[in-house]
Amino acid sequence: MGLDDDIAILADAPLFGFLDRDALRLLTFAAERRELADGDLLFARGDPADGGFVVMSGTIRLAPRVADAEPVRAGRSALIGQLALFVRGTRPTEARAEGAAEVMRITPTLMRRVLEEFPAAAQSVYDTLAIDLVDLVTDLDRVRVLLED
């Protein structure tokens, strides 16, 4: 893949779509790339979460967190581990390649650099995360009402 292809894939990923071309170029050059073969482990449940991953090609299968649930399949431009772009923690599930795949790892340090060098991007990230948080609180309120009945 060329630089333009990488930038297009990142631009389609959640949270990166509002970044300008220069910010996406910085991510493309500075991020770590990893190629995976079928069945390769990207990370295990409980591993340190020290960055997010954008799927550049192929499919990553995320194991269900609860019994009897279906696995989640993340394809091109999917962002895996959004929270890990900003804070370190632990992985809540296992992720493996389904067939050949390639991912780009973006660390909190790199994300911080992008946000410092591109302040408009920082504001957009803040706005997006604030909306996500409001949506989460709204959903939790609905669950609380159902549980109280």
C-alpha positions in Angstrom: 0.0 0.0 0.0 1.1 3.5 -0.7 1.0 6.6 1.5 -2.3 7.8 -0.1 -3.9 4.4 0.5 -2.8 4.5 4.2 -4.1 8.0 4.6 -7.5 7.0 3.1 -7.8 4.0 5.4 -7.0 6.1 8.4 -9.5 8.8 7.3 -12.2 6.2 7.2 -11.5 5.0 10.8 -13.6 6.3 13.7 -12.0 9.2 15.5 -9.5 10.0 12.7 -12.0 11.1 9.9 -11.8 14.7 11.0 -8.0 14.9 11.0 -6.4 16.8 8.2 -4.0 15.2 5.7 -0.9 16.4 7.6 -2.1 14.8 10.8 -2.9 11.6 9.0 0.5 11.7 7.3 2.2 12.0 10.8 0.2 9.0 12.0 1.1 7.0 9.0 4.8 7.6 9.3 5.1 7.4 13.0 2.8 4.4 13.8 4.0 0.9 14.1 2.8 -1.6 11.5 2.2 -5.3 12.1 1.5 -8.0 9.6 -0.5 -11.0 10.9 -1.0 -14.5 9.5 -4.2 -16.5 9.9 -4.7 -17.2 13.6 -2.0 -14.9 14.8 -2.7 -13.3 18.2 -2.8 -9.5 18.1 -3.4 -9.4 21.9 -4.8 -11.5 24.7 -7.3 -10.8 27.3 -5.5 -9.1 30.2 -2.6 -7.9 28.2 -1.5 -4.3 28.7 -3.5 -1.9 26.5 -0.8 0.5 25.3 -2.3 1.8 22.1 -5.1 1.4 19.7 -5.0 -0.5 16.4 -6.4 0.5 13.0 -7.1 -2.5 10.7 -5.3 -1.7 7.4 -6.3 -4.9 5.6 -7.9 -8.2 6.4 -10.1 -9.1 9.4 -9.4 -9.2 13.2 -11.7 -11.4 15.3 -12.4 -10.1 18.8 -13.5 -12.9 21.2 -16.8 -12.3 23.0 -16.6 -10.9 26.5 -19.5 -13.0 27.7 -20.6 -16.6 27.2 -22.9 -17.3 24.3 -22.2 -14.0 22.5 -20.9 -13.8 19.0 -17.4 -12.6 18.2 -16.9 -9.2 16.7 -15.1 -9.0 13.4 -13.2 -5.8 12.6 -12.3 -5.1 9.0 -10.5 -2.4 7.1 -10.5 1.0 8.8 -11.9 -0.4 12.1 -10.4 1.1 15.2 -9.7 -1.4 18.0 -9.0 -0.1 21.5 -10.1 3.5 21.2 -9.7 4.2 24.9 -6.1 2.8 24.7 -5.2 5.8 22.4 -5.4 8.0 25.5 -4.9 5.9 28.6 -3.1 2.7 29.4 -5.1 -0.2 30.8 -5.7 -3.9 30.1 -7.3 -5.6 27.1 -10.8 -6.8 27.9 -10.7 -9.5 25.2 -8.6 -11.5 22.8 -8.0 -10.5 19.2 -6.7 -12.8 16.4 -6.3 -12.5 12.7 -8.8 -14.2 10.5 -6.7 -14.8 7.4 -3.8 -12.5 6.5 -4.2 -9.0 8.1 -2.2 -5.8 8.7 -2.8 -3.4 11.6 -1.3 0.0 12.5 -0.6 0.5 16.2 -1.1 4.1 17.5 0.3 4.6 21.0 -0.9 7.2 23.5 2.4 9.1 23.1 1.9 9.3 19.3 -1.7 10.4 19.7 -0.7 13.1 22.2 1.9 14.3 19.7 -0.7 14.6 17.0 -3.1 16.4 19.2 -0.4 18.8 20.4 0.7 19.6 16.8 -2.8 19.9 15.5 -5.0 21.7 18.0 -8.1 21.6 15.8 -7.9 17.9 15.9 -7.7 17.9 19.7 -10.9 19.9 19.8 -12.6 17.5 17.4 -11.5 14.5 19.5 -12.8 16.1 22.6 -16.1 16.9 21.0 -16.5 13.3 19.7 -15.6 11.7 23.0 -18.0 14.0 24.8 -20.8 13.0 22.5 -19.9 9.3 23.1 -20.0 9.8 26.8 -23.4 11.5 26.7 -24.7 8.6 24.6 -23.3 6.1 27.2 -24.9 7.9 30.1 -28.2 8.0 28.2 -28.0 4.2 27.6 -27.2 3.5 31.2 -30.2 5.6 32.3 -32.4 3.4 30.1 -31.0 0.3 31.6 -31.5 1.7 35.2 -35.2 2.4 34.4 -35.6 -1.2 33.1 -34.0 -2.6 36.2 -36.1 -0.5 38.5 -39.4 -1.8 37.0 
